[in-house]
């Protein structure tokens, strides 16, 4: 059983190394942004404010989810890592996914215990990882 029916040109699917590279770039961006925000919060609050730490933790948990959802549902359909490597996220018809679909796709990507779901891309015909299968998306080369 397949989830994607309309977009089927196999030569358009992003390669495994492109996907891994894009993920690594995005992870570096998110790690640097999170560290910068943590340092700014430490500097501004002095580390002793009991409200700052829970708010910072919540923000750092939601930041990757929002980054992926917002970037992949934007006009480019790609995060910074995907743009650099020339790939983008598409729905079944090859269009940029809606924010809701991109937000659903981002959930497993933000939970490290689910990262082995990336291995599904090796075994599926359309190179879809677990998060692509549940959101009914694919990662294709940019035009």
C-alpha positions as CSV (number, residue, x, y, z in Angstrom):
1,X,0.0,0.0,0.0
2,X,1.4,3.4,-0.9
3,X,0.5,6.8,0.4
4,X,1.7,8.9,-2.5
5,X,0.0,8.4,-5.8
6,X,0.5,11.4,-8.1
7,X,4.2,12.2,-8.0
8,X,6.1,9.2,-9.4
9,X,9.2,10.2,-11.3
10,X,11.9,8.3,-9.4
11,X,14.7,10.4,-10.7
12,X,13.2,13.4,-9.0
13,X,13.5,11.9,-5.5
14,X,16.2,13.4,-3.3
15,X,19.1,11.1,-2.6
16,X,19.9,9.7,0.8
17,X,23.1,11.8,1.1
18,X,21.3,15.0,0.2
19,X,18.7,14.3,2.9
20,X,21.3,13.4,5.5
21,X,23.4,16.5,4.6
22,X,20.3,18.8,4.8
23,X,19.4,17.3,8.2
24,X,23.0,17.9,9.5
25,X,22.9,21.5,8.3
26,X,19.5,22.2,9.9
27,X,20.6,20.5,13.1
28,X,23.7,22.7,13.2
29,X,21.5,25.8,12.6
30,X,19.0,24.8,15.3
31,X,21.8,23.9,17.8
32,X,23.5,27.3,17.3
33,X,20.2,29.2,17.6
34,X,19.3,27.3,20.7
35,X,22.7,27.9,22.3
36,X,22.5,31.6,21.4
37,X,19.0,31.9,22.9
38,X,20.2,30.1,26.1
39,X,23.2,32.4,26.4
40,X,21.0,35.5,25.8
41,X,18.5,34.3,28.5
42,X,21.4,33.6,30.9
43,X,22.8,37.0,30.3
44,X,19.5,38.9,30.6
45,X,18.0,36.9,33.5
46,X,21.2,36.2,35.3
47,X,20.2,32.5,35.6
48,X,18.3,33.0,38.9
49,X,14.9,33.7,37.5
50,X,12.7,30.7,38.2
51,X,10.4,31.5,35.3
52,X,13.2,31.8,32.7
53,X,14.4,28.2,32.7
54,X,10.9,26.5,32.1
55,X,10.1,29.1,29.4
56,X,13.5,28.6,27.7
57,X,13.1,24.9,27.8
58,X,9.6,25.0,26.3
59,X,10.8,27.4,23.6
60,X,13.8,25.2,22.8
61,X,11.5,22.2,22.4
62,X,9.1,24.0,20.1
63,X,11.7,25.9,18.1
64,X,12.8,22.9,15.9
65,X,9.2,21.9,15.2
66,X,8.2,25.5,14.2
67,X,11.4,25.8,12.1
68,X,10.6,22.7,10.1
69,X,6.9,23.4,9.8
70,X,7.3,27.1,8.7
71,X,10.2,26.6,6.4
72,X,8.8,23.5,4.6
73,X,5.4,25.1,4.1
74,X,6.9,28.3,2.8
75,X,7.0,29.2,-0.9
76,X,10.4,27.4,-1.2
77,X,9.1,24.2,0.5
78,X,12.5,23.7,2.1
79,X,14.6,24.4,5.2
80,X,17.9,26.2,4.9
81,X,19.7,22.8,4.7
82,X,17.4,21.6,1.9
83,X,17.8,24.9,0.0
84,X,21.6,24.6,0.2
85,X,21.5,21.0,-1.2
86,X,18.8,21.7,-3.8
87,X,15.9,19.6,-2.5
88,X,12.5,20.4,-1.2
89,X,9.4,18.8,0.4
90,X,6.4,18.1,-1.8
91,X,2.9,16.7,-1.3
92,X,1.4,14.0,-3.5
93,X,0.9,16.3,-6.5
94,X,4.4,17.8,-6.2
95,X,3.2,21.1,-4.6
96,X,4.5,22.7,-1.4
97,X,2.8,21.1,1.6
98,X,0.4,23.1,3.8
99,X,1.5,24.3,7.2
100,X,-0.7,21.5,8.8
101,X,1.0,18.8,6.7
102,X,4.4,20.2,7.3
103,X,3.7,20.5,11.1
104,X,2.6,16.9,11.2
105,X,5.8,15.9,9.3
106,X,7.9,17.8,11.7
107,X,6.7,16.0,14.9
108,X,8.8,12.8,14.5
109,X,11.8,14.8,13.3
110,X,11.8,16.6,16.7
111,X,11.8,13.5,18.8
112,X,15.3,11.9,18.7
113,X,14.0,8.5,19.7
114,X,12.0,8.5,16.3
115,X,15.1,9.4,14.2
116,X,15.6,5.8,13.2
117,X,12.5,6.4,11.1
118,X,14.8,8.0,8.6
119,X,16.0,4.5,7.7
120,X,12.6,3.8,6.1
121,X,13.8,6.0,3.2
122,X,16.3,3.3,2.3
123,X,13.6,0.7,2.0
124,X,10.7,2.6,0.4
125,X,10.3,3.0,-3.3
126,X,9.9,6.8,-3.2
127,X,12.6,7.2,-0.5
128,X,10.1,8.2,2.1
129,X,11.1,8.3,5.7
130,X,8.7,7.6,8.6
131,X,7.7,11.3,8.9
132,X,7.1,11.4,5.1
133,X,4.8,8.4,5.2
134,X,2.6,9.8,8.0
135,X,2.4,13.2,6.4
136,X,2.0,11.9,2.9
137,X,5.0,13.9,1.6
138,X,8.1,13.3,-0.4
139,X,11.5,15.0,-0.7
140,X,12.3,15.8,-4.3
141,X,15.0,17.7,-6.1
142,X,14.3,21.4,-6.6
143,X,13.6,22.6,-10.1
